[in-house]
Amino acid sequence: MAVHLPPEALDAWTRAACDELDLDPDDIDIAAVLDLARDVAHGVARPAAPLTAYLAGLAAGRNGDAAALDKAVALAKRWES
């Protein structure tokens, strides 16, 4: 059975995941990632949300910035129409 994190536990989870993945938690824009997941889940399909978050993270890592999140949100909004 999956354990659901309450909103206040998200910061602790992010710090723990960043420690495990050798990332700086200060580089993570939690709100932007959650907004991306919401927009993709509503505008494309729910299963596309984690896949798109992964793809945007991969692109952000390769490009060295978070512009991929904005691009993925824009794509999801275009996809709706």
C-alpha positions in Angstrom: 0.0 0.0 0.0 1.3 3.4 -1.0 2.0 6.0 1.7 0.8 9.5 0.8 2.8 12.4 2.1 1.1 15.3 3.7 2.0 18.7 2.2 4.3 19.6 5.2 6.3 16.5 4.6 7.2 17.4 1.0 10.2 19.5 2.0 11.6 16.7 4.1 11.1 14.2 1.3 12.7 16.6 -1.2 15.8 17.0 1.0 16.1 13.3 1.5 15.7 12.6 -2.2 18.2 15.3 -3.1 20.7 13.8 -0.6 20.2 10.3 -2.1 20.5 11.6 -5.7 23.4 14.0 -4.9 21.4 17.2 -5.8 21.2 20.5 -4.1 17.7 20.9 -2.6 18.0 24.7 -3.1 18.0 24.1 -6.9 14.6 22.4 -6.7 11.5 24.5 -7.4 8.8 22.3 -5.9 6.0 24.6 -6.9 7.1 24.6 -10.6 7.3 20.8 -10.6 3.9 20.4 -9.0 2.4 23.0 -11.4 3.9 21.0 -14.3 2.4 17.8 -13.0 -1.0 19.4 -12.6 -1.1 21.0 -16.0 0.0 17.8 -17.8 -2.4 15.6 -15.8 -5.3 17.9 -16.6 -4.4 18.9 -20.1 -2.9 15.7 -21.5 -3.5 12.6 -19.4 -2.9 11.7 -15.7 -0.2 9.1 -16.6 1.7 11.7 -18.6 2.4 13.7 -15.5 5.2 11.7 -14.0 6.7 10.9 -17.4 6.7 14.5 -18.4 8.3 15.5 -15.0 11.0 13.0 -15.6 11.6 14.2 -19.2 11.7 17.8 -18.1 14.1 17.0 -15.3 16.3 15.1 -17.8 16.3 18.1 -20.2 16.9 20.5 -17.3 19.9 18.5 -16.2 21.3 18.4 -19.7 20.7 22.1 -20.4 21.7 23.3 -16.9 18.5 25.3 -16.3 14.9 24.8 -15.5 13.5 26.2 -18.8 12.4 22.7 -19.7 9.6 23.0 -17.0 8.2 26.1 -18.7 8.4 24.5 -22.1 6.6 21.3 -20.9 3.9 23.4 -19.3 3.5 25.4 -22.6 3.2 22.1 -24.5 0.6 20.8 -22.1 -1.5 23.9 -22.5 -1.2 23.8 -26.3 -2.1 20.1 -26.2 -5.5 20.9 -24.5 -6.6 23.1 -27.3 
